[in-house]
Amino acid sequence: MNRFTSIRKSSWVLSLYALGASCAPAHRAVPEVQEGLTPQRRVARIVREYPHSTEAFTQGLVFHQGRLYESTGHQGTLRQLSFDKAEPVWLEPLGNIFTEGLASDGERLYQLTWTEGLLYTWRGDPPKRERTTRYAGDGWGLCYWEGKLVRSDGSSTLTFHAPEDFRPLGTVEVTLQGQPMDQLNELECANGVIYANVWHSSEVLEIDPNTGHVVAVIDASELTRNVAPQLRSTEAVLNGIAVEPGTGRMFMTGKLWPKLFEVRLEPAN
């Protein structure tokens, strides 16, 4: 089964930022701004470009012990990336498993699966699978925040889990100006917020982990326009956010994209 034939489409599909390329996916926008609830508007500007494998169906991206790791879907893999070449430095094939979000607590890597209900925990250098834990529900995105793993499942709900056994500890609903925001995909916990890709869009949300409120909307369409002429699939959408500990550098990429971007967030005009 493929996610793209089975996922419920969002009830709202509007256009906020033009992508400017016929092969780019339809852009989803946010509701009209309400008085007193205005999220900040940011733009992701390209700082530098790096090669990225066009065979990597990016589902998770995270720094772990000074190295950049990626989880890819379809024929699942865990891989260590290089800034010098598109081919991974190290790769562990996972067979016919659709692996998804990826998170690090500094000691271990945690990797979701889409519908298999399996969480892989990795440890060491290179990473070795330490354990496999079962859980209920879909796995889309994953990040680590204040001793908890945060999971998205395509809905507007984020679920918090205990890292040691992945038991659920609570949930929060993500809302923008009072409206639930679904299709939350890859996650990154950094800078006091949860960054979330919105599936099939060029928007990234900044979410308050305590309330679920969207505090900022990032327009990353500059990245999409950059790679659009080289994309050959409608599923080659923005997905992948990683913030480097220590430096604060932010990186973004997409499924099957030929480039990994270092980006800088600026206020929108």
C-alpha positions as CSV (number, residue, x, y, z in Angstrom):
1,M,0.0,0.0,0.0
2,N,1.2,3.5,-0.8
3,R,0.5,6.5,1.5
4,F,-0.4,8.6,-1.5
5,T,-3.4,6.6,-2.4
6,S,-4.7,6.1,1.1
7,I,-4.3,9.4,3.0
8,R,-7.4,11.5,3.6
9,K,-6.9,14.8,1.8
10,S,-7.1,18.0,3.8
11,S,-10.3,19.9,3.8
12,W,-8.7,23.1,2.9
13,V,-6.5,23.7,-0.2
14,L,-5.7,27.3,-1.0
15,S,-2.8,29.2,-2.6
16,L,-0.7,31.6,-0.6
17,Y,2.7,31.6,-2.2
18,A,3.1,30.8,-6.0
19,L,5.7,28.2,-6.6
20,G,6.3,29.3,-10.2
21,A,6.9,25.8,-11.6
22,S,4.5,23.5,-13.3
23,C,5.9,20.3,-11.8
24,A,5.8,21.6,-8.3
25,P,3.0,20.3,-6.0
26,A,-0.1,22.3,-5.3
27,H,0.6,24.8,-2.5
28,R,-1.6,24.8,0.6
29,A,-2.0,28.0,2.5
30,V,-3.1,29.0,6.0
31,P,-6.5,30.5,7.0
32,E,-7.0,34.3,7.0
33,V,-5.3,36.1,9.9
34,Q,-7.5,36.9,12.8
35,E,-7.0,39.9,15.1
36,G,-4.7,39.1,18.0
37,L,-3.8,35.6,16.8
38,T,-1.4,36.6,14.0
39,P,1.4,34.1,13.5
40,Q,4.8,35.4,12.5
41,R,5.6,35.1,8.8
42,R,9.1,33.9,7.8
43,V,10.8,33.1,4.6
44,A,13.5,30.4,4.2
45,R,16.4,31.9,2.2
46,I,19.0,29.7,0.7
47,V,22.5,30.1,2.2
48,R,24.3,27.2,0.6
49,E,23.5,24.1,-1.5
50,Y,24.8,20.6,-1.1
51,P,24.3,17.4,-3.2
52,H,21.5,15.0,-2.1
53,S,20.6,11.6,-3.6
54,T,17.6,11.7,-5.9
55,E,17.0,8.1,-4.8
56,A,16.3,9.2,-1.2
57,F,12.6,9.4,-0.4
58,T,13.3,11.6,2.6
59,Q,11.1,11.0,5.6
60,G,13.4,12.1,8.5
61,L,16.5,14.2,8.9
62,V,18.4,14.9,12.1
63,F,21.9,15.6,13.5
64,H,23.2,12.9,15.8
65,Q,26.6,13.1,17.5
66,G,27.9,15.6,15.0
67,R,26.7,13.7,12.0
68,L,23.7,14.2,9.7
69,Y,21.4,11.1,9.4
70,E,18.4,10.5,7.1
71,S,15.5,8.0,7.1
72,T,14.0,7.2,3.7
73,G,10.8,5.5,2.8
74,H,9.6,2.9,0.3
75,Q,12.6,0.5,0.5
76,G,13.5,1.8,4.0
77,T,17.0,2.9,5.0
78,L,18.9,4.6,7.7
79,R,21.8,6.6,6.2
80,Q,24.6,9.0,7.2
81,L,24.9,11.9,4.8
82,S,27.9,13.8,3.5
83,F,28.0,17.4,2.6
84,D,30.5,16.6,-0.2
85,K,28.6,14.1,-2.3
86,A,25.1,12.7,-2.9
87,E,25.9,9.1,-2.0
88,P,25.6,8.4,1.7
89,V,28.7,7.8,3.8
90,W,27.0,4.8,5.5
91,L,23.7,3.1,4.8
92,E,21.7,0.3,6.5
93,P,19.0,-1.2,4.2
94,L,15.8,-2.2,6.0
95,G,14.0,-4.1,3.2
96,N,10.4,-3.7,2.3
97,I,9.7,-1.4,5.3
98,F,8.4,2.2,4.8
99,T,10.5,4.0,7.4
100,E,9.6,7.5,8.4
101,G,10.5,10.1,11.0
102,L,13.9,10.1,12.8
103,A,14.9,11.6,16.1
104,S,18.0,11.8,18.3
105,D,18.3,12.1,22.1
106,G,22.1,12.5,21.8
107,E,22.8,8.9,22.7
108,R,20.3,7.0,20.5
109,L,18.5,7.4,17.2
110,Y,14.8,6.6,17.0
111,Q,13.2,5.7,13.7
112,L,9.5,5.4,12.9
113,T,7.8,3.1,10.4
114,W,4.7,4.3,8.6
115,T,2.0,1.6,9.0
116,E,4.1,-1.3,10.4
117,G,3.8,-0.1,14.0
118,L,7.5,-0.5,14.7
119,L,9.9,1.9,16.3
120,Y,13.6,1.1,15.7
121,T,16.1,2.3,18.3
122,W,19.7,2.6,17.2
123,R,22.9,3.1,19.1
124,G,26.7,3.2,18.4
125,D,28.9,4.4,15.6
126,P,28.0,3.2,13.0
127,P,24.5,2.8,14.5
128,K,23.4,-0.8,15.4
129,R,19.8,-1.6,16.0
130,E,19.4,-2.0,19.8
131,R,15.7,-2.8,20.0
132,T,12.4,-2.8,18.1
133,T,9.3,-1.5,19.9
134,R,5.7,-1.9,18.8
135,Y,3.2,0.9,18.9
136,A,-0.3,1.7,17.6
137,G,-1.1,4.1,14.9
138,D,0.7,5.6,11.9
139,G,4.2,7.0,12.1
140,W,5.0,10.1,10.0
141,G,7.4,12.5,11.8
142,L,9.5,12.3,15.0
143,C,11.6,14.6,17.1
144,Y,13.0,14.7,20.7
145,W,11.8,17.4,23.1
146,E,12.6,17.7,26.8
147,G,13.0,14.0,27.4
148,K,10.0,12.9,25.2
149,L,9.7,11.7,21.6
150,V,7.1,13.7,19.7
151,R,5.3,11.8,16.9
152,S,3.1,13.1,14.0
153,D,0.7,10.8,12.2
154,G,-0.8,12.9,9.5
155,S,-3.5,14.3,11.6
156,S,-3.6,17.6,13.6
157,T,-2.5,15.7,16.8
158,L,1.0,15.3,18.1
159,T,1.6,12.5,20.5
160,F,4.3,12.5,23.2
161,H,6.1,9.2,24.0
162,A,8.5,7.9,26.5
163,P,11.8,7.0,24.7
164,E,12.5,3.8,26.7
165,D,9.3,2.0,25.7
166,F,7.4,4.4,23.4
167,R,4.4,4.5,25.7
168,P,2.1,7.5,25.0
169,L,2.4,10.3,27.6
170,G,0.0,12.8,26.2
171,T,-1.2,14.7,23.1
172,V,-1.6,18.2,21.9
173,E,-3.7,19.4,19.0
174,V,-2.0,21.7,16.5
175,T,-4.1,24.8,15.7
176,L,-3.6,27.9,13.7
177,Q,-5.9,30.8,14.7
178,G,-8.2,28.2,16.3
179,Q,-8.3,25.9,13.3
180,P,-6.8,22.3,13.4
181,M,-3.8,21.9,11.2
182,D,-3.4,18.4,9.8
183,Q,-1.0,16.7,7.3
184,L,1.8,17.3,9.7
185,N,4.8,15.3,8.4
186,E,8.5,15.5,9.2
187,L,9.3,17.1,12.6
188,E,12.3,18.9,14.1
189,C,12.4,20.0,17.8
190,A,14.8,23.0,18.1
191,N,14.9,26.6,19.3
192,G,12.0,26.0,21.7
193,V,9.5,25.0,19.0
194,I,8.5,22.1,16.9
195,Y,9.1,22.6,13.2
196,A,6.7,20.6,11.0
197,N,6.6,20.1,7.3
198,V,3.0,20.3,5.9
199,W,2.7,17.4,3.5
200,H,2.5,18.4,-0.2
201,S,3.2,22.1,0.5
202,S,6.2,24.4,0.8
203,E,5.2,25.6,4.2
204,V,6.8,24.7,7.5
205,L,5.0,25.4,10.8
206,E,6.6,26.5,14.0
207,I,4.5,25.0,16.8
208,D,4.5,25.7,20.6
209,P,5.0,22.3,22.1
210,N,3.1,23.2,25.2
211,T,-0.1,24.6,23.6
212,G,0.0,23.3,20.0
213,H,-0.5,26.8,18.7
214,V,1.3,27.7,15.5
215,V,3.4,30.7,16.3
216,A,5.0,31.1,12.9
217,V,4.6,30.0,9.3
218,I,7.7,29.6,7.1
219,D,7.5,30.0,3.3
220,A,10.1,27.6,1.9
221,S,9.0,28.0,-1.7
222,E,12.4,29.4,-2.7
223,L,13.8,25.9,-2.2
224,T,11.0,24.3,-4.2
225,R,11.5,26.7,-7.1
226,N,15.2,26.0,-7.1
227,V,14.9,22.2,-7.7
228,A,11.5,22.2,-9.6
229,P,13.1,21.9,-13.1
230,Q,14.9,18.7,-11.9
231,L,11.9,17.0,-10.3
232,R,10.2,14.1,-12.0
233,S,7.5,13.1,-9.5
234,T,4.6,14.9,-7.9
235,E,5.6,13.2,-4.6
236,A,9.0,15.0,-4.7
237,V,7.9,17.5,-2.1
238,L,9.6,19.4,0.6
239,N,10.3,17.1,3.6
240,G,13.2,17.2,5.9
241,I,14.3,19.7,8.6
242,A,17.5,19.5,10.7
243,V,19.0,22.1,13.0
244,E,22.7,21.5,13.9
245,P,23.3,21.6,17.7
246,G,25.9,24.2,18.7
247,T,25.9,26.2,15.5
248,G,22.1,26.6,15.0
249,R,22.5,26.1,11.3
250,M,19.2,24.9,9.7
251,F,19.0,22.5,6.8
252,M,16.1,21.5,4.6
253,T,15.6,19.1,1.7
254,G,12.8,17.1,0.0
255,K,11.8,13.6,-1.2
256,L,13.9,12.7,-4.3
257,W,15.5,16.1,-4.3
258,P,18.9,16.6,-5.9
259,K,19.9,19.2,-3.2
260,L,20.2,19.7,0.5
261,F,20.0,23.4,1.5
262,E,21.4,25.3,4.4
263,V,18.8,28.0,5.0
264,R,18.4,31.2,7.0
265,L,15.0,32.3,8.3
266,E,14.1,35.9,7.6
267,P,10.9,37.9,8.3
268,A,8.5,38.0,5.4
269,N,8.0,41.3,3.7
